[in-house]
Amino acid sequence: MKDVDTRYGVLKGVSYLDRYQDGALRNCVLTEYQELLTTVGVLVPLFQDNEVRRKTGKPITFHPNGF
């Protein structure tokens, strides 16, 4: 697991990450509880699989500008 710095704070327990060609963070999968303070409030990304059937995807996805 690694930590990744974002404009919303440090993401801890990152088990997978993908980056854009310029190196900016595209998306990631977390294994630890996180609270990210955003302009619209606190975001708590999915960090564990509770075995509920759902569409696959990455819990956090960033636009190329970092938002």
PAMARKOL-437850 format. One line per field, with one value per atom (N, C-alpha, C): atom name; x, y, z. Coordinates in nm, 3 decimals, padded with zeros to 5 digits. Layout:
REM PAMARKOL-437850
a c(CA  ...)
u c(X  ...)
v c(Y  ...)
w c(Z  ...)
END
This chain:
REM PAMARKOL-437850
a c(N  CA  C  N  CA  C  N  CA  C  N  CA  C  N  CA  C  N  CA  C  N  CA  C  N  CA  C  N  CA  C  N  CA  C  N  CA  C  N  CA  C  N  CA  C  N  CA  C  N  CA  C  N  CA  C  N  CA  C  N  CA  C  N  CA  C  N  CA  C  N  CA  C  N  CA  C  N  CA  C  N  CA  C  N  CA  C  N  CA  C  N  CA  C  N  CA  C  N  CA  C  N  CA  C  N  CA  C  N  CA  C  N  CA  C  N  CA  C  N  CA  C  N  CA  C  N  CA  C  N  CA  C  N  CA  C  N  CA  C  N  CA  C  N  CA  C  N  CA  C  N  CA  C  N  CA  C  N  CA  C  N  CA  C  N  CA  C  N  CA  C  N  CA  C  N  CA  C  N  CA  C  N  CA  C  N  CA  C  N  CA  C  N  CA  C  N  CA  C  N  CA  C  N  CA  C  N  CA  C  N  CA  C  N  CA  C  N  CA  C  N  CA  C  N  CA  C  N  CA  C  N  CA  C)
u c(00.083  00.000  00.089  00.040  00.117  00.027  00.087  00.014  00.032  -00.074  -00.070  -00.122  -00.048  -00.087  -00.180  -00.294  -00.389  -00.423  -00.497  -00.539  -00.637  -00.692  -00.787  -00.723  -00.595  -00.522  -00.451  -00.391  -00.317  -00.412  -00.410  -00.488  -00.400  -00.446  -00.367  -00.423  -00.336  -00.379  -00.422  -00.353  -00.385  -00.329  -00.418  -00.373  -00.356  -00.419  -00.408  -00.422  -00.341  -00.361  -00.327  -00.392  -00.372  -00.348  -00.258  -00.223  -00.245  -00.269  -00.275  -00.133  -00.120  00.013  00.106  00.050  00.134  00.169  00.122  00.156  00.050  -00.052  -00.159  -00.242  -00.291  -00.369  -00.501  -00.531  -00.656  -00.759  -00.725  -00.816  -00.736  -00.804  -00.735  -00.834  -00.783  -00.859  -00.798  -00.883  -00.836  -00.867  -00.787  -00.812  -00.836  -00.835  -00.855  -00.962  -01.030  -01.130  -01.064  -01.125  -01.074  -01.189  -01.163  -01.257  -01.184  -01.237  -01.176  -01.266  -01.209  -01.284  -01.283  -01.400  -01.414  -01.496  -01.511  -01.588  -01.737  -01.784  -01.925  -01.948  -01.847  -01.860  -01.759  -01.784  -01.693  -01.730  -01.630  -01.647  -01.580  -01.653  -01.596  -01.600  -01.487  -01.483  -01.499  -01.546  -01.556  -01.416  -01.403  -01.270  -01.270  -01.383  -01.386  -01.497  -01.483  -01.584  -01.678  -01.803  -01.897  -01.983  -01.934  -01.995  -02.135  -02.169  -02.294  -02.269  -02.359  -02.342  -02.359  -02.258  -02.262  -02.177  -02.200  -02.121  -01.975  -01.884  -01.742  -01.691  -01.591  -01.530  -01.434  -01.365  -01.271  -01.342  -01.319  -01.386  -01.361  -01.243  -01.213  -01.158  -01.218  -01.171  -01.153  -01.038  -01.007  -01.007  -01.053  -01.042  -00.896  -00.858  -00.719  -00.668  -00.758  -00.714  -00.701  -00.727  -00.708  -00.834  -00.947  -01.072  -01.149)
v c(-00.116  00.000  00.124  00.228  00.352  00.470  00.584  00.709  00.795  00.868  00.953  01.091  01.195  01.332  01.385  01.444  01.506  01.644  01.722  01.855  01.847  01.729  01.709  01.647  01.627  01.567  01.441  01.374  01.252  01.133  01.052  00.928  00.818  00.753  00.647  00.510  00.412  00.276  00.258  00.320  00.306  00.173  00.084  -00.048  -00.053  00.040  00.047  00.193  00.238  00.372  00.373  00.465  00.484  00.632  00.664  00.804  00.840  00.970  01.023  01.026  01.051  01.051  01.156  01.266  01.370  01.342  01.228  01.189  01.223  01.299  01.335  01.210  01.204  01.090  01.080  00.964  00.941  00.875  00.760  00.693  00.602  00.560  00.474  00.393  00.290  00.201  00.212  00.230  00.246  00.123  00.103  -00.007  00.044  00.176  00.237  00.344  00.366  00.471  00.607  00.693  00.827  00.927  01.046  01.158  01.267  01.302  01.407  01.529  01.644  01.768  01.829  01.839  01.897  02.025  02.094  02.218  02.194  02.072  02.040  01.961  01.944  01.874  01.762  01.676  01.566  01.446  01.387  01.270  01.151  01.041  00.918  00.815  00.791  00.697  00.552  00.468  00.325  00.272  00.195  00.145  -00.003  -00.069  -00.213  -00.275  -00.399  -00.471  -00.538  -00.490  -00.549  -00.656  -00.705  -00.815  -00.783  -00.655  -00.613  -00.608  -00.664  -00.664  -00.522  -00.473  -00.338  -00.332  -00.229  -00.206  -00.186  -00.245  -00.232  -00.095  -00.051  00.079  00.114  00.223  00.269  00.362  00.348  00.431  00.581  00.620  00.762  00.783  00.879  00.916  01.067  01.112  01.254  01.296  01.419  01.477  01.517  01.538  01.572  01.696  01.790  01.910  01.884  01.762  01.728  01.733  01.775  01.780  01.651)
w c(00.000  00.000  00.000  -00.064  -00.066  -00.040  -00.012  00.008  -00.115  -00.153  -00.271  -00.232  -00.267  -00.236  -00.345  -00.303  -00.396  -00.345  -00.423  -00.379  -00.263  -00.237  -00.129  -00.005  -00.009  00.102  00.059  00.155  00.127  00.131  00.026  00.022  00.077  00.182  00.246  00.207  00.199  00.168  00.023  -00.070  -00.212  -00.261  -00.307  -00.352  -00.504  -00.574  -00.721  -00.760  -00.856  -00.911  -01.057  -01.126  -01.270  -01.291  -01.383  -01.408  -01.554  -01.578  -01.714  -01.769  -01.899  -01.960  -01.899  -01.850  -01.790  -01.644  -01.589  -01.453  -01.349  -01.389  -01.295  -01.261  -01.138  -01.092  -01.167  -01.224  -01.297  -01.206  -01.146  -01.054  -00.962  -00.853  -00.757  -00.676  -00.612  -00.524  -00.385  -00.285  -00.146  -00.063  00.041  00.134  00.276  00.294  00.425  00.419  00.532  00.543  00.523  00.442  00.415  00.420  00.465  00.453  00.376  00.259  00.177  00.181  00.217  00.221  00.081  00.019  -00.114  -00.106  -00.217  -00.220  -00.199  -00.213  -00.192  -00.064  00.016  00.143  00.158  00.254  00.284  00.196  00.134  00.049  00.118  00.134  00.188  00.075  00.009  -00.103  -00.057  -00.147  -00.122  -00.091  00.017  00.053  00.085  00.078  00.099  00.017  -00.014  -00.090  00.010  00.015  00.109  00.042  -00.071  -00.146  -00.200  -00.207  -00.269  -00.419  -00.494  -00.639  -00.691  -00.762  -00.818  -00.943  -01.021  -01.142  -01.104  -01.179  -01.148  -01.187  -01.120  -01.146  -01.035  -01.050  -00.949  -00.852  -00.722  -00.623  -00.637  -00.680  -00.697  -00.838  -00.909  -01.042  -01.046  -01.098  -01.108  -01.254  -01.279  -01.412  -01.436  -01.563  -01.590  -01.514  -01.477  -01.405  -01.255  -01.207  -01.067  -00.983  -01.039  -00.963  -00.975)
END
